[in-house]
Amino acid sequence: MFLKAYSCRALASFPRRKPLSAQYAALGLPKRSYYNAGRPGSPGPGQAAHVRVVDLRSDTVTKPGPAMRQAMAQAEVGDDVMGEDPTVNELQKLAAEMFGMEASLFVPSGTMMMVHCRERGDEMIVGDLSHLHIYEQGGSAQLAGVHATTVTTRPDGTFDLQQLESKIRHGYPDPHYPRTRLVCVENTHNIQGGRVLPLPFLQEARALADHYGLSVHMDGARVMNAAVALGVPPSSILQHTHTVSVCLSKGLGSPVGTVLAGPRDFISKAVRCRKALGGGMRQAGVLAAAGKLSLLEMVGRLEEDHHNAKTFALALLDCQPSLFDVDMSAVETNILRFRMKDPALSPQEVCARMGQVGEGEEAALGQGVRVLMYPHYENSIRAVWHLGISPEDTQLAIKKMQFVAGQHLNNRT
């Protein structure tokens, strides 16, 4: 499913989509590179100093635009650790209402919380390909002493509920076993290419968890993308979870921050954990002002990212020679995973070629273009669209991919 048409009722749940304008910042070029690709703004040896960079590495590379920076500069602030920052309080109230939760808490990062599993040796059940399990260096074990057991992640980001039930521990307080406390789901699913979890799956997972007295937490870093793709308000998704963490600094464009939401007593405990982990900020309204703008102004425009990702995916299928394998049914949001058909062409080589200005490229394309992407899971490439990538940037990326494919064909013959 892709970009399901909004009903009038669903449209009313989101801020009206505004055209791209000066408030959507020009593409940011961060120094950090997870795969040692170098600084994206730096041309390689012998390359032109001025090239167009289309950064598809992640939606974390976004930068706040003029309107967001102005809101941050003008934010009314106070001491948030004392609960006295009015802008933080407004953000938390707004988020709780939008997510259909009793309360919420603004935190620097969604990786900080350890509230559900209150005792060292408690256990959570996660998908074996979940971001939480793969990419957070085992932080739950390092910081909270929480053991993780895994279930097999399906291609659509779900997992088998019978397998989930089989992983629930029933031996507590037998000293041999941990105590199962929590089930974690991820929506949209990062490794599986931005897949949107079906609502019936979430409903059934919640019913199973309730039956065994477990909590369901959603890693909802991109849950607003899921809501837009389904054409529903986020509360329609989150009614099937007990708690959620929603990232503000990916497609929603804030520079920093996550909102954790759930029952009021859960959030009260989370305040204590946030403080213990060093996440208690003082005049945090400067950041919360950006978060408010993200929730009020930036949700509707996620549809543009989804459309641009699908446009690029369709172009890959049409590329001659036919080098790329794309499952269009899996292109639901802003993340695209694709593979090479030619075993002689690796994801690493494609990303390297796309990230450089090749010989004859400026003459063929009219300018130098560097498209930044990452080699990814299972011999694939991941590309992520965000507010810094316009339809024009997407077309440039398509032309660059066609140029690279043509070069490969010429070198092969």
Phi, psi and omega in degrees: 000137182218126175049054178303135184300138179286139165278163179300323181294318180292322179299325181292343182277347182242153170300145181297139181293131178254150177294156175301136182213190183297339182289341176269110193298154169297157185305130176275150182235082184289155180286327186290139174221121185292334184245027175055041180277358181086177179288126186294339180271000185259122178290153177283177180303130177078004181268158179296147182289336183241105177229159177275125179254125175247104189266101181253019182294318182192158172279007173277352183274001180296153175234149180294136178276182184303318181294321179290319178297322178294318178298321178294317182295329185261005185296137171280131188232165175199189181274107185289330178299329175272003180075022189248012177270111187295326182288320174299315180298322178294318178299315182295321177293316179300313183295316180301317179294317182295324183270354181072031181248162180291322186205166176212167183219131177276123182231154180296327184209145178288354181275358192274338196275143179216051189265318184300314182264099193272346182239141176300134184097353171295164187230143171239152178251125184227159173292144183291345176248019180287149177302318181302322184276325188271317197251001184251027177045036178065036184300328180297323178282319181298312191265323187249352182068029183262128178275142179245132168244150191244153168242158186285125179280127176280166179303334181268008178090352179273183172213163183289126185285334174292320176295319177302313181299324181291340182271352180287128182277135181242007187270352182298136010265023172310129186294353181277342193240147168285173178250120179290128182239329199216143169244129181248134174238159183233126186211114359286165185268119187295298186299326181276014170088040176072030181288144180264124180291129179297143180298322177299324177297315180296321179297316181290322179296319178295318180297320178295316180297316179299322181299324182258010176071029179258162174259153175244121176248136177255121164287093185256042180309323180237034182294335177291328172297320179297317180297317179295318180296323179278343183072034181230159172291152181302331180297333178293331175279314190280352174296343181264010177233160174275322183218165179207149167242130184238120182280134178263349190253017172257244183297340181277352164085001177288156179283333187208146161118152177223150173250125174260131184226150179172200178298155185297319181291328176296316180293326177298319177292324181296327177300318179294317179296318179302317180295316182296328182272005178083016182263005177284113182256158183268264183280064187282357178300336176300323178275324181295330178299321176295319179298321177299315180296323178301313183286328184273329190240340193253357183286312183301328183285352177300334177302325179296319179297318179298317181295317180295321178296319179292323178300315179294318181298316178297322179295326177298320180293329181273354186295135176242127003290162183283098185251344194241143178248118182229129173267100185294334179293341180268354181271088186253331185226227188261000181252132179237129170246134177216160183236165176265139175278329183275114181295344179280353182243107184272158174303322180297319181291319178299313180297322179295316180293320180293332183273001180239157174268110186278165179297131180081359184292315182297324177292323183282321185257347181091351177191164174279138181228129174246119179251118185261121178219171181243138161300145189223192185301140176054051172060037180242176174241139176249134174230138186232129179264152185200184188293345177275357183246113181272170172302325178294319176299320180297319178294322176297320178296322177296314179298321179295319179296320177296322178295315180295320178297319178296319177299317180298318179297317181295322180288334183279330184271000000 
